[in-house]
Amino acid sequence: MPKNSIKPLPSVEYLRECFSYGPETGALTWKDRPREHFASPTGYGIFKCRYAGRPAGAPHNAGYLQVRVAPGNYLAHRIAWAIYHGSWPTLDIDHINGIRTDNRIINLRDVSRQTNLRNSARRPCNTSGHTGVVWHPRNGKWQAQVTIHGKNHYLGQFDDVGDAIAARQRANEQFGFSPRHGLDLAVIQ
């Protein structure tokens, strides 16, 4: 397979042979998979002893759960969506409450990248403590800004940080950001 080619997604039927999904709990559990999923009887036996009936997924470097199933690694929330809805998500899966391991179906939605970003936590590199508010030492003022459709919009410069935060909050409401957008991820979880 060429380097830039996209790996094929496993079918929903295949996923349903591999996993049980609890939509109320978000739990993804390995099933006792069919023998034909494995290249050898030994591989099947090892899987059956180690994994069948146990929770599926390990932490991904971004805080989500990731599962290895042929032909590769997949995020558990995307597998949960596919099993529950009968098809793979077409866009981004947004965790509505911001908790990346909460894969209950009521917490997942298939949304555009833009909508997903409007529900994101504050980035770790943020230094002001408020998304879209930065200090400009050269002019000694706080600046508020918001990014819409990939373009930065200047909201003004302010002597008081509270005024800059208020300007950004008005923009959040105007452009449909979620109330939890920009909150500290540690507070969310």
N, C-alpha and C positions, 0 to 999 in steps of 0.2 A: 504494500500500500504506500503510495507517495506520501512524503512528509506533510504536505498541506491538505491532504484529503480528509474529509470528515468521516469519523468512524460511524458505522450504521448503529442505530439505536436498537436495543433488543425489543422484540414485540411485547405488547401488553400481555399477551397470552403467556409468553415466556416468563415475564416478571411475576405473573400470578402463580406460575408453577414454582417459582423461587421463594416468594415472600408471602407472609400474611401481613395485612395492614389493619391497624385499629384506628379508624377515623376519629374516635372520641379521645383517644390517648396519644395518637401520633406515633405509636410504636410500630416499627418495622421488624418483623421476626423471620428468620430463616425457616423455611419449610423443609421437610424431608424430600429433597429434590429427586426427580426421576433419574434413574441410572444413566439414561441416554444423554444427560447433561455433562457427563464426565468421559474423558478419554480412556480411563482405565477403571477396573474394579477397585484398585487400590485408592485412587483419587476419590471415588464414590464413598468408600469405607471411611477414609480420613474425614471427609466432609461430614458424613453422618454422625461420627463420634464427636467431632469438635464443634459443629455449628448448628445442626438441625435442632430447632426449637429454641434457639438462643437469639438475643437481640442482634440485628444486623446494623452495621455501620461503625465507623471509627471517626474521631474528630479530624476534620479537614483543617488546613492551616488558616482558613478564614473563619473558623468557628462553627461551620455547618457539619452535619454528619455525612460521611461519604461511604459508599458501598462498592466493593469490587465484584462485578458480575460480568461474564463474557459479553462483549469483547473489551471491557475496560472498567474505569472507575466512573461512578455516577453519584450525584448528590441525592441523598435520601429523600429530600422534600420533592424532588422531581419524580422519583420513583413512586412516592406516595400519591402524588397527583395523578400519575398515569394509571396506577392500579385503581384508584377511586373513580376517576372520570372515564376510564377506558381509552384514553389517548394521551400521548405525551403533551406537556404544555407547549404552546407555540411562542410564548414570550418569556419574560422573567417571572420567577415565582417570588412573590413578596411575602415575608413573614410580617403580618399585620402588626403584631405586638412587638416586633423587633428582636424577639428571642430566637436565635438562629437554630436552636435544637428543638423548638416547639413545632412539631410537624402535624399537629391536629388539623384536620381538614378545614375547620372554621377559621384557622389562623393563616391559611394559605390562599393566595389569589394570583391568577395569571394576568400580569399587567405589563405595560410598556416599560422600557428602561427608565423613561422620564418619570412615570408614576412611582416606580420603585425607588428612585433617588429622592423623591419628595417625601419618602417615609423612612429615610436613613438616619442612623445615629450620628452624633457629632464625631468627626474624624479625630484620630489620636494626635495628629499634628496641629490641631487647633490650639492657638496660644491665648486667645482672649476669653475662652470659655463659652463663647456664643457663636454659632454658625453664621457666617456672613458679616462678622464684625471684626475689623482689624485696626491696630494702632499704627499711625504714621508718625514716627519720631521726628521726621524732618519738619512737619508743620504742626506737630503737637496736638493732633486731633484724632478722633475715632472715625473710621469710615465704615459705612454700611453698604453692602452690595448683595445682589442675588443673581444666580445663574438660571436663565430660562432658555430652553432649546439650545444649550451649549454656548450661549452668549451672556457675558457679564453685564449686569445693569447697575449703574452707579445710583445709590440712594441718597448720598450726601455725606458731608463731613460734620462732625459734632464735637463740641468741647466736652460734653458729658457722655460717658459710656451708656447711660440709661436711655438717652435720646437716640443713640445709634441702634441699640437693641430694640427700641420701640419702632423705629423705621423698618428694621428687618422683619419684625413681627407683623407689621401691617402688610408688607410684601408677601410674607408667608400666607396670610389670609387671602390676599388678593389673587395669588397665583395657585391656590389650592394645595398647599403643603399640608401634611398631616400634623395634628397637634403634637405628636412625639418627634417630629423631625428636629434633628440637631441636639437631642438629649444625649446625655452621657450613657454609653452602652452599659457601663457597670450599674447605673441606676435602674436601667430597664430590666436587667436580668436579676 
